[in-house]
Amino acid sequence: MQSEVYADAIGEITVTGTIVRIDLVSLSANARDEMGQPEPEHRLRIVMSLEGFANSFDVLNKAMNGLIEAGAIRKTEQEVVVPVRPNASNGDGPRPNGSPNFA
């Protein structure tokens, strides 16, 4: 059986020579920053060749385009990708789930 790791985001990508290191992060359950938001915590590092990274980028780009075409996500004017959520608020407060993390 393969193990799985959940991550909220990519924290950092470092290229050293022909090696790419991708650090995955998740939001902390306990640690907060000065604004009270959960701090990212390192979860896993993916190490791959430049060729593997380039091939992966192509696969991710195709997946992203498919999600945009399906309406699952959209791009804003600043080319920032935003998840589309049914019944999301207009930005004037927390979303329907009530969590301030998604305001």
N, C-alpha and C positions, 0 to 999 in steps of 0.2 A: 504494500500500500504506500502511496506517495503522501508525504506530509504537505500540509497547506499552511501558508502564512497570510494573515490578513494585514494589509497596509492601507493607511489613509492617503498616502502620497509618496512621491519620490522626494527625499530630502535633499539629496545632492548627487551629482554625477561628476566623477573625477576621471580624467584621462591621463595615464602615465605611459608614455611610449605607445605600445600597441595593445595595452590593456585598458578596459573601461570598467570602472567600479560604480555600481548604482546602489545607493543606500536607500532602503525603504523605511518609512517612519509611520508611526501611529500616534494618535493623540493620547496623552497621558491621562490616566484616571485620577491621578492625585496632584501632579505638579502643575502649577499655574504661572503664567507670566504676569507682568506688572498690571496688565489690563484685565486679569482674571480669566483669560482664555487658556484652555489646555495647551501645554507645551508638547511639541513633537518629541517622540522617543524613538531611538534607533531600534528596528526590528530585525532586519536582515540585509545582507550585502550580496548583490549579484555581481559576479566577476565574469567578464566575457572579452573576447577578442574584438578589435575594431570591426572586422568583417561581420562577426556575429551581431554586434550592436547595429551596424548599418542595415543588415537584413531585418533585424527586429524593428527598427524604426519604420521601415517600409510596411511591415505587417501592421504595426500600431497605427500608422497613417491611414491605411485602408480601413481598419476597424473604426477609426474616428470618422472618416467620411461616411461610412455606413450608418453610424449612429446619428450623424447630422441629417442624412437623407431620410432616416426613419423618424426624425423629429424627437429623438430621445434627449438630444442636447442641441444647443444653439450657440452661435458665436455672437458676441456683442460687437459694437463699433470698434472697440480697441483690440479685436481679435482674441478676446479672452473667452474660453469655452465655459459655458454655464450649464449645469444640469437643469433639465426641464422637469419640474415637479407639478403634478396636477394640484390645483387649488392653492398654489403658492401665493404668499402675500405679495403686495406691490412694493415691498421694501420699507413699509411704514411700521415695522414691528416684527415680532417673531412669526415664523411660519406656523401653519396649523398644528404641527407636532408639539409646539410650545417650547422647544429648546432654544435658548439664546445662542447656541452654537451655530444655528442655521438662520439667523436673522438677516 
